[in-house]
Every structure is written in structure tokens, then in C-alpha cells.
Amino acid sequence: MELQFHNTLSGRKEVFEPIDPERITVYVCGPTVYDLVHIGNGRPAVVFDVLFRLLRVMYPEVAYVRNVTDVDDKINAAAVSQGKSITTLADRFTDEYQQDIRALGALEPTVEPRATGHIPEIVEMIQELIDKKHAYEADGHVLFDVSSDSAYGTLARRSLEDMLDGARVEIAPYKRDPKDFVLWKPSSGELPGWESPWGYGRPGWHIECSAMIRKHLGNTIDIHGGGSDLTFPHHENEAAQSRSANDNAEYVRYWLHNGMLTLGDEKMSKSTGNIVTIRELLGRYPGEALRYALLSGQYRSQLAWSEDLLNQAIASLDRLYGAIRETPGTDTSSSYSDAPISDFPESVTTALCDDLNTPQALAALHAIAGEIHKADDAGQARLLRAQLLAGGWLLGLLDRTVEAHFQQGKDVNPAQIDALIEERISARQNKDYRRADEIRNQLTALGVELEDTADGTRWKLRGDSEPR
């Protein structure tokens, strides 16, 4: 089966040809750990988890590295404002991130390196860049000389002037050129730092990923993933460093970038405060529903995040679990984690092999669920059930029992539901339709389905046959 990806470097879809078919190498940029992550940060974790799953069933070995940035000026500022040590803060939010991502159904990566665990490798790479005339020292800093890399700008596929326009580029007197970027910076006082040939200091952001990739995956890797907002300057700078240090024109074979999430009319971003955290959402929705919602759009496109999107995800999962309930068995999709590719439905694998087309793969799952409803005999239904669960594993879905899925909301207090329904009725009478919709969405998230009738509003929990 032919696997194709849209390569940011070339700007087109290409057939995947690995460096070594026996061992696929993948690196994905993880979080900078200074606060709880928002659902937009969850999108690359989920998208590239699907990629990891697909590659695992197609190749003998997949080395998947997802890093943690635990030394950064944002962490420093947050620690100072909260009166905590930088290490304590970074450790806490690393753990919080891992907890949130597990709740979204992401598998553990092969390696999850932290930048602070790779200072010797970072220092070594910086020294190589200096020795090869790609970097220079100035006022306690070490900077990369952008003019020394003739390929700089090829990833973002824009001119340097266009890339610098509006980018976060520090203008400093110690730079030879405004485009040059920091590899090492001095530290003092309460800032984290390490001894180096250039004095006590800490690494710049971009060099961290270059050093971790070289240590864990080698000089050239198959796939590098991350959000589209990282294309420039982070990935552009990272590629320049690694090409120059490794004397290797090809650093990454395939660059994959996921689109951003929007909330309202704006990009979801901590800098603007236009966010909703994964932790907040998990208080109202199952992680599987968040994952389904994230996969409902093509990964390279923007995805508008909303309550309606989540409610649609819950309804879609209800249909899939409803089909599983029609056939006997207690297994879940996790039963297929080590299955050969022949055990997975071709309609799902074909969709994913076409640049991770998860909307089409989800449609394929629903088509299988529809066939279960029409199955003529128990044997055929069981085969279709196996196909549905196997396809679910590739997408990281359907890993709960039917009972666990439909139990969602069973422990809700009926008096609480009745009170919310009364509030909704009052809101509608007062023509406060926005509040009425908010209450309906809140009840949907709790697993409560409403039915407005001429005799009033009735409700039932998902999975129940009769309303109350």
C-alpha cells in the first residue's frame, strides 16, 4: 500500500520513501512546559499519534521522539511571577501535559527527551557550528550566521524579508545581521544556566531540537512534525543549524505541519488568551470525544473549535459504540494494537495512507457500523465488529467497553438535570436563546439527551431506551 504525505518543504504530496524501511524515524515538537496546555496543543499530539499508529502496522520498527522544552524564557517568567523554582514549575507542567495527552488516547512515544537533559549535546553542536564558521560569539552570546547557509528560507518558502516581517526577531547590537538567531545566551541571578566555553548560560530554543534529534534519531530523519506556526522561525532555524553542523544537505525527508485551531474568529493562542485548556474540557467531556473532534478535520487545515463540534463528536461515538453493542464480545480496539496490517480495514488504511485523511477514515468507520446494522447473520456481524475495532485502534478510538461509554453521565443527579432543564425553559421564555443553548450543550456533555414535546421537555441518558 502506497503511503503519501504533503511535504511542507516541496509544497506538494509525495510518496513516502523511508531512509531505512526497517526503522522509521519521526520527531514531533512537544510543549514548552510553563502552564496547562490548551486543546490546540493537543492537535499535533493526536494527529501524529495517528501517524505513529499507522507506521507501526506498516513497518518493523518506528522510533518516535516527542520532546519537552523545559528551559525557556516563558518558563523563567512564569516561575518568577508564581514565586516557584523553575525546575519545580517545569516538572509539574511536564507531568500535567503527559496526563492530558494520555487522556486524549495518545500512545507513549519511543523517547520523550527533555532539553535540560541534553546540555552537553547542545554545547557540542554549538561548538561545531563555530568551528565551521556558521556561528559566532558576541557579548556572551553565540549566534547562528544566517548568511552562511545558502538554503535558509527554503522550508518556509518565502523571502527573508517576508519571513522577518512580523516575526519575533530580536534586534540587538551584538548581531552582525538582524536575521541571525541565538544559540546560547548568558544567564545570571535566578535564571537557569550551565557552564560552557562561552560562559555561564543557557541554550536558545531552536538548538535544543537539533541536538535531541541528532542524539536519538541521527543526522537525517524521515519525518518531522509540528504545528504550522512552527514552520518559521523554529523549524527553519532548526534545519539551518542541523544542515550546517552535520554537513548534510538533507536533514528531514518529509516535513508535516498541522493547521491551527480557532476559537471564535481567532487562532487559539496563549499570547492572546483565546484558549480553552484540555484540563477544563476533560472536566466536561470524555477524552475520546475531544480526540474525535480533533480528527474530524483534515490535519493541515484550520479547525474551528466549538461546543457544536464536541456534541457532534459525542453523537458520532454513540453511533459507533451502538453498532458494537449489537454484536457479542467484550474486546475493545486496544486488542488490535499488535495486529498485522492485513487485520485492519482497507477503507481505513487507504484513507490514512493518503496524507492522514482522518475525516475519510472516520467515514469509513461509520460505513462499517452501518454494515453491522444490516448484517444478515451473527458471523458476518462479528467479522464487521472486528473490522470496526481494528479501524478504531488506528484512529485511537473505541478503546472503552460499550458499557463504559454509555455509562457516561449515569451518576448525574436527576435533580440537577431537572433544575438545568427548568433554567433552560426560563431562558427560552425570556428569549435568552444563547443561555438556553449553553444549557443544552452542558447537558449533552453530561450524556443527557433532551426531547422537546408539546407536553414539555423530557430527557434520557445516552444508551437508555426510554425518556424520563
C-alpha positions as semicolon CSV with decimal commas, in nm:
position;residue;x (nm);y (nm);z (nm)
1;M;0,000;0,000;0,000
2;E;0,146;0,336;-0,105
3;L;0,186;0,597;0,168
4;Q;0,177;0,966;0,074
5;F;0,232;1,287;0,271
6;H;0,208;1,655;0,189
7;N;0,567;1,771;0,237
8;T;0,591;2,132;0,353
9;L;0,940;2,154;0,202
10;S;0,822;2,082;-0,153
11;G;0,469;2,213;-0,113
12;R;0,318;1,900;-0,266
13;K;0,207;1,549;-0,186
14;E;0,486;1,291;-0,217
15;V;0,517;0,914;-0,191
16;F;0,687;0,820;0,134
17;E;1,025;0,656;0,076
18;P;1,198;0,591;0,410
19;I;1,571;0,612;0,465
20;D;1,569;0,262;0,618
21;P;1,249;0,057;0,574
22;E;1,346;-0,143;0,882
23;R;1,341;0,161;1,113
24;I;1,132;0,474;1,057
25;T;1,241;0,789;1,240
26;V;0,989;1,052;1,350
27;Y;1,031;1,366;1,559
28;V;0,748;1,592;1,677
29;C;0,787;1,916;1,868
30;G;0,624;1,890;2,210
31;P;0,521;2,157;2,461
32;T;0,703;2,435;2,640
33;V;0,604;2,348;2,996
34;Y;0,504;2,661;3,189
35;D;0,126;2,618;3,216
36;L;-0,157;2,380;3,134
37;V;-0,175;2,320;2,761
38;H;-0,476;2,422;2,554
39;I;-0,666;2,199;2,315
40;G;-0,475;2,348;2,020
41;N;-0,160;2,195;2,170
42;G;-0,343;1,865;2,172
43;R;-0,390;1,861;1,796
44;P;-0,030;1,772;1,697
45;A;-0,015;1,514;1,977
46;V;-0,328;1,344;1,840
47;V;-0,253;1,385;1,468
48;F;0,099;1,248;1,494
49;D;-0,017;0,973;1,727
50;V;-0,233;0,851;1,436
51;L;0,077;0,870;1,217
52;F;0,272;0,667;1,474
53;R;0,000;0,401;1,483
54;L;-0,015;0,380;1,103
55;L;0,362;0,348;1,067
56;R;0,371;0,081;1,339
57;V;0,146;-0,151;1,140
58;M;0,335;-0,087;0,815
59;Y;0,700;-0,110;0,925
60;P;0,903;-0,333;1,159
61;E;1,020;-0,051;1,388
62;V;0,925;0,312;1,443
63;A;1,140;0,542;1,657
64;Y;0,904;0,821;1,763
65;V;1,052;1,111;1,960
66;R;0,832;1,383;2,110
67;N;1,034;1,635;2,309
68;V;0,967;1,858;2,608
69;T;1,108;2,211;2,617
70;D;1,185;2,266;2,986
71;V;1,426;2,560;2,958
72;D;1,276;2,873;2,805
73;D;1,220;3,239;2,886
74;K;0,845;3,176;2,920
75;I;0,914;2,921;3,193
76;N;1,151;3,162;3,365
77;A;0,891;3,441;3,363
78;A;0,613;3,213;3,491
79;A;0,832;3,082;3,774
80;V;0,920;3,433;3,887
81;S;0,558;3,550;3,876
82;Q;0,443;3,248;4,079
83;G;0,733;3,255;4,324
84;K;0,836;2,899;4,240
85;S;1,159;2,741;4,127
86;I;1,198;2,694;3,755
87;T;1,262;2,322;3,795
88;T;0,954;2,275;4,013
89;L;0,735;2,457;3,762
90;A;0,873;2,270;3,459
91;D;0,844;1,931;3,632
92;R;0,486;2,000;3,734
93;F;0,364;2,105;3,392
94;T;0,552;1,825;3,219
95;D;0,351;1,583;3,431
96;E;0,029;1,776;3,366
97;Y;0,091;1,766;2,990
98;Q;0,154;1,393;2,990
99;Q;-0,164;1,338;3,190
100;D;-0,370;1,545;2,946
101;I;-0,225;1,377;2,636
102;R;-0,285;1,030;2,778
103;A;-0,648;1,131;2,831
104;L;-0,664;1,208;2,457
105;G;-0,560;0,849;2,383
106;A;-0,204;0,919;2,268
107;L;0,042;0,631;2,289
108;E;0,370;0,680;2,472
109;P;0,644;0,792;2,230
110;T;0,957;0,580;2,198
111;V;1,155;0,858;2,368
112;E;1,035;1,178;2,535
113;P;1,355;1,378;2,587
114;R;1,381;1,698;2,788
115;A;1,606;1,981;2,674
116;T;1,777;2,011;3,013
117;G;1,892;1,650;2,981
118;H;2,090;1,733;2,665
119;I;2,308;2,029;2,756
120;P;2,637;1,851;2,667
121;E;2,499;1,761;2,323
122;I;2,379;2,118;2,273
123;V;2,716;2,267;2,370
124;E;2,894;2,023;2,140
125;M;2,677;2,115;1,842
126;I;2,720;2,488;1,903
127;Q;3,098;2,446;1,914
128;E;3,086;2,258;1,584
129;L;2,891;2,544;1,427
130;I;3,150;2,793;1,550
131;D;3,437;2,578;1,421
132;K;3,270;2,552;1,079
133;K;3,215;2,931;1,059
134;H;2,837;2,903;1,082
135;A;2,819;3,074;1,424
136;Y;3,000;3,346;1,616
137;E;3,039;3,476;1,971
138;A;2,928;3,825;2,069
139;D;2,878;3,977;2,416
140;G;2,837;3,643;2,591
141;H;2,601;3,517;2,320
142;V;2,657;3,269;2,041
143;L;2,459;3,340;1,724
144;F;2,396;3,149;1,405
145;D;2,514;3,330;1,094
146;V;2,214;3,301;0,862
147;S;2,417;3,423;0,564
148;S;2,638;3,113;0,594
149;D;2,350;2,880;0,497
150;S;2,256;2,915;0,131
151;A;1,943;2,701;0,184
152;Y;1,797;2,923;0,455
153;G;1,434;3,008;0,378
154;T;1,359;2,701;0,166
155;L;1,126;2,543;0,423
156;A;0,904;2,845;0,478
157;R;0,933;2,907;0,101
158;R;0,933;3,284;0,144
159;S;1,197;3,553;0,113
160;L;1,391;3,651;0,423
161;E;1,222;3,990;0,419
162;D;0,878;3,832;0,415
163;M;0,971;3,592;0,693
164;L;1,110;3,865;0,915
165;D;0,807;4,087;0,865
166;G;0,601;4,040;1,180
167;A;0,817;3,756;1,314
168;R;0,951;3,758;1,668
169;V;1,307;3,857;1,579
170;E;1,518;4,022;1,846
171;I;1,707;4,325;1,719
172;A;2,029;4,351;1,921
173;P;2,356;4,543;1,878
174;Y;2,565;4,228;1,917
175;K;2,417;4,074;1,599
176;R;2,601;4,102;1,270
177;D;2,265;4,082;1,096
178;P;1,910;4,112;1,237
179;K;1,827;3,769;1,087
180;D;2,093;3,591;1,297
181;F;1,945;3,395;1,586
182;V;2,066;3,292;1,930
183;L;2,221;2,953;2,000
184;W;2,347;3,036;2,351
185;K;2,268;3,325;2,583
186;P;2,416;3,435;2,918
187;S;2,241;3,360;3,248
188;S;2,267;3,533;3,580
189;G;2,086;3,555;3,910
190;E;1,784;3,329;3,936
191;L;1,791;3,220;3,570
192;P;1,885;2,860;3,488
193;G;2,230;2,809;3,343
194;W;2,521;2,578;3,275
195;E;2,892;2,627;3,232
196;S;3,009;2,644;2,870
197;P;3,309;2,764;2,665
198;W;3,119;3,097;2,626
199;G;3,043;3,145;2,993
200;Y;2,757;3,056;3,224
201;G;2,437;3,048;3,020
202;R;2,154;2,854;2,862
203;P;2,060;2,737;2,512
204;G;1,832;2,906;2,262
205;W;1,512;2,727;2,171
206;H;1,599;2,610;1,820
207;I;1,928;2,436;1,901
208;E;1,758;2,214;2,159
209;C;1,559;2,020;1,898
210;S;1,858;1,988;1,664
211;A;2,071;1,833;1,939
212;M;1,798;1,597;2,060
213;I;1,722;1,476;1,709
214;R;2,087;1,404;1,636
215;K;2,130;1,211;1,961
216;H;1,818;0,997;1,939
217;L;1,749;0,965;1,566
218;G;2,063;1,059;1,370
219;N;2,173;1,328;1,126
220;T;1,887;1,273;0,880
221;I;1,536;1,166;0,978
222;D;1,231;1,053;0,787
223;I;0,958;1,276;0,928
224;H;0,947;1,593;1,135
225;G;0,608;1,710;1,258
226;G;0,466;2,009;1,439
227;G;0,218;2,292;1,421
228;S;0,218;2,518;1,117
229;D;0,306;2,811;1,343
230;L;0,647;2,648;1,398
231;T;0,744;2,647;1,031
232;F;0,912;2,984;1,079
233;P;1,121;3,067;1,265
234;H;1,160;2,748;1,470
235;H;1,180;2,477;1,205
236;E;1,358;2,700;0,954
237;N;1,627;2,776;1,211
238;E;1,644;2,420;1,332
239;A;1,702;2,294;0,978
240;A;1,973;2,553;0,914
241;Q;2,163;2,452;1,229
242;S;2,146;2,082;1,160
243;R;2,240;2,106;0,793
244;S;2,539;2,320;0,886
245;A;2,658;2,117;1,185
246;N;2,611;1,779;1,017
247;D;2,749;1,879;0,674
248;N;2,432;1,727;0,540
249;A;2,201;1,896;0,289
250;E;1,912;1,667;0,380
251;Y;1,814;1,700;0,745
252;V;1,447;1,595;0,720
253;R;1,294;1,398;0,433
254;Y;0,932;1,493;0,499
255;W;0,808;1,795;0,695
256;L;0,446;1,761;0,816
257;H;0,263;2,056;0,972
258;N;-0,083;2,057;1,124
259;G;-0,315;2,355;1,095
260;M;-0,420;2,570;1,388
261;L;-0,738;2,557;1,593
262;T;-0,958;2,865;1,601
263;L;-1,188;2,971;1,882
264;G;-1,443;3,219;1,757
265;D;-1,281;3,413;1,476
266;E;-0,924;3,400;1,609
267;K;-0,641;3,148;1,630
268;M;-0,624;2,972;1,964
269;S;-0,320;3,121;2,137
270;K;-0,196;3,168;2,493
271;S;-0,047;3,503;2,399
272;T;-0,393;3,644;2,329
273;G;-0,576;3,448;2,600
274;N;-0,803;3,297;2,336
275;I;-0,777;2,942;2,465
276;V;-0,957;2,659;2,639
277;T;-0,737;2,408;2,821
278;I;-0,753;2,034;2,776
279;R;-0,796;2,002;3,152
280;E;-1,101;2,227;3,150
281;L;-1,256;2,032;2,864
282;L;-1,187;1,699;3,033
283;G;-1,397;1,819;3,322
284;R;-1,697;1,829;3,088
285;Y;-1,625;1,579;2,809
286;P;-1,461;1,238;2,778
287;G;-1,113;1,248;2,627
288;E;-1,229;1,027;2,344
289;A;-1,478;1,292;2,234
290;L;-1,202;1,554;2,228
291;R;-0,987;1,323;2,018
292;Y;-1,270;1,251;1,773
293;A;-1,333;1,624;1,735
294;L;-0,964;1,688;1,665
295;L;-0,963;1,418;1,396
296;S;-1,282;1,538;1,231
297;G;-1,093;1,791;1,020
298;Q;-0,809;1,736;0,772
299;Y;-0,496;1,786;0,978
300;R;-0,337;2,052;0,757
301;S;-0,647;2,272;0,763
302;Q;-0,767;2,509;1,031
303;L;-1,028;2,359;1,261
304;A;-1,297;2,571;1,427
305;W;-1,334;2,454;1,787
306;S;-1,685;2,480;1,933
307;E;-1,940;2,316;2,157
308;D;-2,126;2,203;1,847
309;L;-1,815;2,022;1,720
310;L;-1,789;1,836;2,051
311;N;-2,155;1,747;2,058
312;Q;-2,126;1,610;1,704
313;A;-1,826;1,404;1,817
314;I;-2,025;1,257;2,107
315;A;-2,317;1,171;1,879
316;S;-2,080;1,007;1,629
317;L;-1,918;0,797;1,901
318;D;-2,263;0,695;2,022
319;R;-2,337;0,557;1,675
320;L;-2,010;0,364;1,660
321;Y;-2,047;0,217;2,008
322;G;-2,410;0,143;1,932
323;A;-2,301;-0,076;1,640
324;I;-2,051;-0,257;1,861
325;R;-2,326;-0,318;2,116
326;E;-2,525;-0,509;1,853
327;T;-2,261;-0,785;1,835
328;P;-2,138;-1,013;2,115
329;G;-1,793;-0,960;2,265
330;T;-1,610;-0,765;2,534
331;D;-1,292;-0,674;2,346
332;T;-1,200;-0,314;2,259
333;S;-0,987;-0,156;1,990
334;S;-0,678;-0,195;2,209
335;S;-0,698;-0,569;2,135
336;Y;-0,564;-0,486;1,788
337;S;-0,254;-0,290;1,893
338;D;-0,019;-0,565;1,771
339;A;-0,225;-0,688;1,476
340;P;-0,074;-0,716;1,127
341;I;-0,187;-0,466;0,865
342;S;-0,398;-0,735;0,699
343;D;-0,630;-0,725;1,004
344;F;-0,717;-0,360;0,951
345;P;-0,998;-0,248;0,720
346;E;-0,863;-0,140;0,382
347;S;-1,104;0,153;0,367
348;V;-0,944;0,300;0,681
349;T;-0,581;0,231;0,592
350;T;-0,632;0,368;0,239
351;A;-0,767;0,692;0,381
352;L;-0,482;0,730;0,629
353;C;-0,219;0,647;0,368
354;D;-0,350;0,944;0,169
355;D;-0,184;1,216;0,381
356;L;-0,358;1,108;0,703
357;N;-0,709;1,174;0,575
358;T;-0,879;1,122;0,911
359;P;-1,223;1,258;0,807
360;Q;-1,237;0,992;0,535
361;A;-1,112;0,729;0,780
362;L;-1,387;0,825;1,026
363;A;-1,642;0,800;0,745
364;A;-1,508;0,451;0,673
365;L;-1,570;0,352;1,037
366;H;-1,928;0,472;1,012
367;A;-1,975;0,277;0,689
368;I;-1,863;-0,040;0,871
369;A;-2,101;0,043;1,157
370;G;-2,380;0,074;0,901
371;E;-2,295;-0,270;0,762
372;I;-2,320;-0,415;1,113
373;H;-2,677;-0,288;1,139
374;K;-2,759;-0,460;0,808
375;A;-2,569;-0,786;0,876
376;D;-2,775;-1,098;0,798
377;D;-2,612;-1,334;1,048
378;A;-2,408;-1,329;1,368
379;G;-2,091;-1,450;1,197
380;Q;-2,088;-1,165;0,950
381;A;-2,164;-0,917;1,228
382;R;-1,869;-1,044;1,434
383;L;-1,631;-1,001;1,139
384;L;-1,754;-0,648;1,085
385;R;-1,721;-0,578;1,457
386;A;-1,356;-0,683;1,442
387;Q;-1,303;-0,453;1,145
388;L;-1,464;-0,163;1,328
389;L;-1,250;-0,213;1,638
390;A;-0,931;-0,256;1,435
391;G;-1,000;0,063;1,243
392;G;-1,080;0,231;1,571
393;W;-0,735;0,142;1,706
394;L;-0,564;0,308;1,410
395;L;-0,751;0,627;1,496
396;G;-0,708;0,586;1,871
397;L;-1,082;0,540;1,925
398;L;-1,323;0,277;2,059
399;D;-1,085;0,167;2,334
400;R;-1,356;0,151;2,601
401;T;-1,620;-0,110;2,656
402;V;-1,969;-0,030;2,536
403;E;-2,083;-0,025;2,897
404;A;-1,813;0,227;2,996
405;H;-1,902;0,453;2,705
406;F;-2,274;0,464;2,771
407;Q;-2,220;0,485;3,147
408;Q;-2,101;0,842;3,092
409;G;-2,346;1,057;3,280
410;K;-2,519;0,774;3,468
411;D;-2,404;0,916;3,802
412;V;-2,558;1,257;3,728
413;N;-2,807;1,371;3,990
414;P;-3,159;1,371;3,834
415;A;-3,249;1,674;4,046
416;Q;-2,954;1,860;3,892
417;I;-3,078;1,770;3,544
418;D;-3,432;1,883;3,623
419;A;-3,300;2,213;3,761
420;L;-3,098;2,277;3,445
421;I;-3,399;2,195;3,228
422;E;-3,612;2,443;3,426
423;E;-3,343;2,707;3,382
424;R;-3,337;2,634;3,009
425;I;-3,716;2,669;2,984
426;S;-3,698;3,002;3,167
427;A;-3,418;3,123;2,937
428;R;-3,621;3,037;2,629
429;Q;-3,926;3,216;2,767
430;N;-3,707;3,522;2,820
431;K;-3,569;3,483;2,465
432;D;-3,221;3,425;2,605
433;Y;-3,152;3,162;2,341
434;R;-2,777;3,175;2,391
435;R;-2,812;3,065;2,753
436;A;-3,065;2,801;2,652
437;D;-2,818;2,659;2,400
438;E;-2,539;2,664;2,661
439;I;-2,754;2,456;2,897
440;R;-2,840;2,207;2,624
441;N;-2,469;2,172;2,543
442;Q;-2,390;2,128;2,912
443;L;-2,647;1,851;2,941
444;T;-2,524;1,686;2,620
445;A;-2,174;1,678;2,765
446;L;-2,314;1,502;3,072
447;G;-2,469;1,236;2,850
448;V;-2,821;1,376;2,872
449;E;-3,041;1,386;2,563
450;L;-3,336;1,628;2,556
451;E;-3,666;1,588;2,374
452;D;-3,888;1,895;2,347
453;T;-4,255;1,793;2,314
454;A;-4,591;1,963;2,329
455;D;-4,622;1,833;2,686
456;G;-4,285;1,972;2,794
457;T;-3,921;1,869;2,786
458;R;-3,831;1,506;2,853
459;W;-3,480;1,368;2,900
460;K;-3,287;1,045;2,896
461;L;-2,929;0,936;2,938
462;R;-2,738;0,812;2,635
463;G;-2,795;0,443;2,595
464;D;-3,136;0,446;2,766
465;S;-3,428;0,343;2,550
466;E;-3,700;0,546;2,720
467;P;-3,705;0,913;2,827
468;R;-3,789;1,017;3,182
